[in-house]
Amino acid sequence: MFDFFNTKFILLLLITGYALAANRSFSPGFLVWGIFCSLPSRGWLECRWWVKLCNKGISIWDKLLHDDPSFSYQNANGDVAADTYTHGPADVVYFQAMGLTHYRFSIAWTRILPTGKADYISEAGVAYYNRLIDALVAANIKPLVTLYHWDLPNDLQDLGGFLNAEIQEWFADYARVCFEKFGDRVKHWLTFNEPISTCVGGYEDGSRAPVIKNKGTGGYECAHNVLLAHGKAFRLYESEFKSSQNGNKIACQQRGTCILVTSRAERQYYASQGHASYRIRLSLSVA
C-alpha cells in the first residue's frame, strides 16, 4: 500500500541528498543548512496513534482521520508515518552524514500534555523529545522547534479550540512546559506554523481539522486568539527564559499566498485583490 507520509519524508531526504551530490551550496552568510520534517503532524509523526503505546493524547487530526478516513488521500493517516518515535536516533545519523547544521521539527502538544492542559505532563513524551534533542546536539545539529503544527489536542477542541479565548492561556502553559524541559538546549523556537492554515482551513472553510465551517467570522476569531496566544508565549520566553537559557529567537512561521487571475475581467481583478488582502491581513495579524 502506498504510504503517503513516509514517501513525503523520503522524497525530502532524496532532494536534500541530490543537492549535496550536485555540490550545490547556499549563498555566503546563509544561516541554515538543514531540513524540516513536520508535514505528518495531521496524525502525528513521532508515534502511533493509540494512547496506550506511548501515553499520547488524541489530536484533532487523529480524530478526524479515524472518524472519516476518506478525508485524506488514499485514506492515509499519521498513525505510524515516518515513525521518528522509534527511528529518531538513526535519522540523526543520516542527518549528520548529510552535513546538516539545523533540523526543524514540531513538538506534539498531545505528547507533552495528553489532555492539552498542564495539570498532567507525560514523562514518556518528555523523555522522547529529550532523546531526540540530545542526539541532535551531540551531532552538532541545532534543533529548531515548532510548538504548534496544526495538531490541537482534541480535548481542547471539545472546549471550543481556537474559538475559545482560554486557548491563549492553555497555549502559554504548554509553551512554559516546553521551555522548562527543553530550553537549555533549544535556542530557536517557533510558536505557530502557518496560522492562516489553522484559522482559515480549520475554522473558516472547513478544509482542515477540526472542519468547522464558520464563513465570515471563524478565521478572524481564530486569528485573534492565535495572535494573543503567540504574544503570551513570546513574552513568557523573553521575560523568563531567554536570558537564563542563553536563548536566541522566538517567532511565528508565516505563509505567503499569490493570487493570479485567469482573465483581464475587472471583476476577477477586484475579486483576487480582495481575497489576497483578506489573507494578507489575516497572516500579518499574527506576524
LUMMIZA-628790 format. One record per residue (C-alpha): z, x, y; residue in one letter; residue number from 0. Coordinates in steps of 0.1 Angstrom, whole numbers, plus 5000, padded with zeros to 4 digits. Layout:
<recs>
REC    zz    xx    yy  code  pos
REC     Z     X     Y     A  NUM
...
</recs>
This chain:
<recs>
REC    zz    xx    yy  code  pos
REC  5000  5000  5000     M    0
REC  4991  5012  5035     F    1
REC  5023  5024  5052     D    2
REC  5016  5019  5089     F    3
REC  5047  5036  5103     F    4
REC  5046  5067  5080     N    5
REC  5009  5070  5088     T    6
REC  5016  5070  5126     K    7
REC  5041  5097  5122     F    8
REC  5018  5119  5100     I    9
REC  4989  5114  5124     L   10
REC  5012  5126  5153     L   11
REC  5020  5157  5133     L   12
REC  4984  5163  5124     L   13
REC  4973  5160  5161     I   14
REC  5000  5184  5171     T   15
REC  4991  5208  5144     G   16
REC  4954  5207  5154     Y   17
REC  4964  5217  5190     A   18
REC  4982  5247  5176     L   19
REC  4954  5257  5153     A   20
REC  4929  5254  5181     A   21
REC  4951  5278  5201     N   22
REC  4954  5253  5229     R   23
REC  4982  5257  5255     S   24
REC  4998  5238  5284     F   25
REC  4994  5249  5320     S   26
REC  5018  5277  5332     P   27
REC  5052  5263  5340     G   28
REC  5048  5231  5320     F   29
REC  5083  5220  5309     L   30
REC  5079  5207  5274     V   31
REC  5060  5217  5242     W   32
REC  5072  5191  5218     G   33
REC  5066  5157  5202     I   34
REC  5084  5124  5200     F   35
REC  5089  5101  5171     C   36
REC  5102  5067  5182     S   37
REC  5074  5041  5176     L   38
REC  5091  5026  5145     P   39
REC  5121  5015  5164     S   40
REC  5109  4980  5157     R   41
REC  5127  4981  5124     G   42
REC  5143  5015  5127     W   43
REC  5130  5049  5120     L   44
REC  5161  5066  5106     E   45
REC  5173  5044  5078     C   46
REC  5166  5015  5056     R   47
REC  5173  4980  5069     W   48
REC  5202  4970  5048     W   49
REC  5236  4974  5064     V   50
REC  5253  4983  5031     K   51
REC  5232  5015  5028     L   52
REC  5242  5033  5060     C   53
REC  5266  5009  5079     N   54
REC  5238  5000  5104     K   55
REC  5237  4967  5122     G   56
REC  5207  4944  5124     I   57
REC  5184  4947  5153     S   58
REC  5161  4920  5168     I   59
REC  5131  4937  5152     W   60
REC  5148  4938  5118     D   61
REC  5155  4901  5120     K   62
REC  5120  4892  5133     L   63
REC  5100  4912  5107     L   64
REC  5122  4899  5078     H   65
REC  5121  4863  5090     D   66
REC  5084  4864  5098     D   67
REC  5066  4894  5081     P   68
REC  5032  4881  5093     S   69
REC  5042  4891  5129     F   70
REC  5033  4927  5123     S   71
REC  5001  4944  5109     Y   72
REC  4999  4940  5071     Q   73
REC  5034  4926  5070     N   74
REC  5048  4961  5078     A   75
REC  5084  4967  5089     N   76
REC  5107  4996  5096     G   77
REC  5129  4994  5065     D   78
REC  5120  5029  5054     V   79
REC  5092  5041  5077     A   80
REC  5094  5079  5082     A   81
REC  5129  5079  5068     D   82
REC  5143  5106  5091     T   83
REC  5177  5095  5079     Y   84
REC  5170  5112  5046     T   85
REC  5145  5139  5056     H   86
REC  5157  5149  5091     G   87
REC  5167  5185  5083     P   88
REC  5133  5191  5065     A   89
REC  5115  5176  5095     D   90
REC  5132  5201  5118     V   91
REC  5120  5229  5097     V   92
REC  5084  5217  5102     Y   93
REC  5091  5213  5140     F   94
REC  5103  5249  5141     Q   95
REC  5073  5262  5122     A   96
REC  5051  5244  5147     M   97
REC  5067  5262  5176     G   98
REC  5082  5231  5193     L   99
REC  5106  5237  5221     T  100
REC  5116  5200  5225     H  101
REC  5119  5169  5204     Y  102
REC  5123  5134  5218     R  103
REC  5139  5108  5196     F  104
REC  5157  5075  5200     S  105
REC  5193  5066  5190     I  106
REC  5196  5032  5174     A  107
REC  5221  5011  5192     W  108
REC  5227  4993  5159     T  109
REC  5235  5025  5141     R  110
REC  5262  5037  5165     I  111
REC  5276  5002  5173     L  112
REC  5267  4979  5144     P  113
REC  5278  4948  5163     T  114
REC  5264  4960  5196     G  115
REC  5299  4963  5211     K  116
REC  5321  4994  5214     A  117
REC  5351  4979  5196     D  118
REC  5336  4993  5164     Y  119
REC  5319  5027  5161     I  120
REC  5301  5036  5129     S  121
REC  5312  5071  5119     E  122
REC  5283  5073  5094     A  123
REC  5259  5067  5123     G  124
REC  5276  5093  5145     V  125
REC  5275  5118  5116     A  126
REC  5238  5113  5111     Y  127
REC  5229  5120  5147     Y  128
REC  5252  5150  5147     N  129
REC  5234  5164  5117     R  130
REC  5200  5159  5134     L  131
REC  5211  5173  5168     I  132
REC  5229  5203  5152     D  133
REC  5197  5211  5132     A  134
REC  5176  5209  5164     L  135
REC  5199  5231  5184     V  136
REC  5201  5256  5155     A  137
REC  5163  5258  5155     A  138
REC  5163  5263  5193     N  139
REC  5147  5229  5199     I  140
REC  5161  5209  5228     K  141
REC  5168  5173  5220     P  142
REC  5156  5146  5245     L  143
REC  5174  5114  5236     V  144
REC  5164  5078  5244     T  145
REC  5193  5054  5244     L  146
REC  5172  5022  5241     Y  147
REC  5138  5018  5225     H  148
REC  5134  4980  5220     W  149
REC  5159  4976  5192     D  150
REC  5186  4954  5207     L  151
REC  5215  4945  5182     P  152
REC  5208  4910  5171     N  153
REC  5244  4901  5176     D  154
REC  5239  4907  5213     L  155
REC  5207  4887  5213     Q  156
REC  5226  4858  5199     D  157
REC  5247  4860  5231     L  158
REC  5216  4859  5253     G  159
REC  5204  4895  5251     G  160
REC  5189  4909  5283     F  161
REC  5191  4874  5299     L  162
REC  5229  4877  5299     N  163
REC  5244  4897  5327     A  164
REC  5270  4910  5304     E  165
REC  5244  4932  5288     I  166
REC  5250  4956  5317     Q  167
REC  5285  4963  5305     E  168
REC  5275  4963  5269     W  169
REC  5249  4990  5275     F  170
REC  5272  5011  5297     A  171
REC  5298  5010  5269     D  172
REC  5272  5021  5244     Y  173
REC  5260  5048  5267     A  174
REC  5295  5061  5271     R  175
REC  5299  5064  5233     V  176
REC  5267  5084  5231     C  177
REC  5276  5107  5260     F  178
REC  5310  5114  5244     E  179
REC  5297  5120  5209     K  180
REC  5265  5140  5217     F  181
REC  5266  5151  5253     G  182
REC  5279  5185  5246     D  183
REC  5245  5194  5230     R  184
REC  5221  5168  5246     V  185
REC  5213  5177  5282     K  186
REC  5183  5153  5288     H  187
REC  5187  5115  5285     W  188
REC  5165  5085  5289     L  189
REC  5183  5052  5293     T  190
REC  5154  5028  5286     F  191
REC  5120  5033  5271     N  192
REC  5093  5012  5289     E  193
REC  5115  4983  5302     P  194
REC  5083  4964  5310     I  195
REC  5077  4961  5273     S  196
REC  5112  4949  5267     T  197
REC  5111  4924  5295     C  198
REC  5075  4910  5295     V  199
REC  5069  4912  5258     G  200
REC  5104  4901  5248     G  201
REC  5114  4875  5274     Y  202
REC  5082  4865  5292     E  203
REC  5052  4861  5269     D  204
REC  5069  4864  5236     G  205
REC  5046  4892  5222     S  206
REC  5076  4913  5211     R  207
REC  5110  4907  5197     A  208
REC  5130  4886  5204     P  209
REC  5099  4865  5210     V  210
REC  5112  4844  5239     I  211
REC  5085  4827  5260     K  212
REC  5100  4822  5294     N  213
REC  5070  4822  5317     K  214
REC  5076  4830  5353     G  215
REC  5112  4839  5352     T  216
REC  5121  4857  5319     G  217
REC  5105  4891  5328     G  218
REC  5123  4892  5362     Y  219
REC  5157  4881  5348     E  220
REC  5155  4907  5321     C  221
REC  5143  4934  5346     A  222
REC  5172  4926  5369     H  223
REC  5197  4932  5341     N  224
REC  5179  4963  5328     V  225
REC  5180  4977  5364     L  226
REC  5217  4972  5367     L  227
REC  5224  4985  5331     A  228
REC  5204  5016  5338     H  229
REC  5223  5021  5371     G  230
REC  5256  5018  5354     K  231
REC  5247  5043  5327     A  232
REC  5232  5067  5353     F  233
REC  5263  5066  5375     R  234
REC  5286  5069  5345     L  235
REC  5268  5101  5333     Y  236
REC  5266  5116  5368     E  237
REC  5302  5109  5376     S  238
REC  5320  5116  5343     E  239
REC  5298  5137  5320     F  240
REC  5271  5157  5337     K  241
REC  5292  5184  5352     S  242
REC  5317  5188  5324     S  243
REC  5289  5189  5298     Q  244
REC  5266  5210  5319     N  245
REC  5240  5183  5316     G  246
REC  5206  5183  5332     N  247
REC  5187  5150  5337     K  248
REC  5191  5113  5330     I  249
REC  5162  5089  5338     A  250
REC  5143  5058  5328     C  251
REC  5110  5061  5309     Q  252
REC  5082  5040  5326     Q  253
REC  5047  5030  5315     R  254
REC  5018  5025  5338     G  255
REC  4991  4999  5335     T  256
REC  4955  5000  5347     C  257
REC  4938  4966  5352     I  258
REC  4900  4966  5352     L  259
REC  4877  4936  5360     V  260
REC  4847  4927  5339     T  261
REC  4826  4914  5368     S  262
REC  4824  4915  5405     R  263
REC  4835  4879  5409     A  264
REC  4860  4877  5438     E  265
REC  4884  4855  5418     R  266
REC  4886  4881  5390     Q  267
REC  4893  4909  5415     Y  268
REC  4922  4890  5431     Y  269
REC  4935  4879  5397     A  270
REC  4935  4915  5385     S  271
REC  4952  4927  5416     Q  272
REC  4979  4900  5414     G  273
REC  4986  4909  5377     H  274
REC  4987  4946  5385     A  275
REC  5010  4940  5414     S  276
REC  5033  4920  5392     Y  277
REC  5035  4947  5366     R  278
REC  5040  4975  5391     I  279
REC  5068  4956  5409     R  280
REC  5085  4949  5376     L  281
REC  5082  4985  5365     S  282
REC  5093  5000  5398     L  283
REC  5123  4978  5400     S  284
REC  5138  4998  5372     V  285
REC  5124  5032  5381     A  286
</recs>
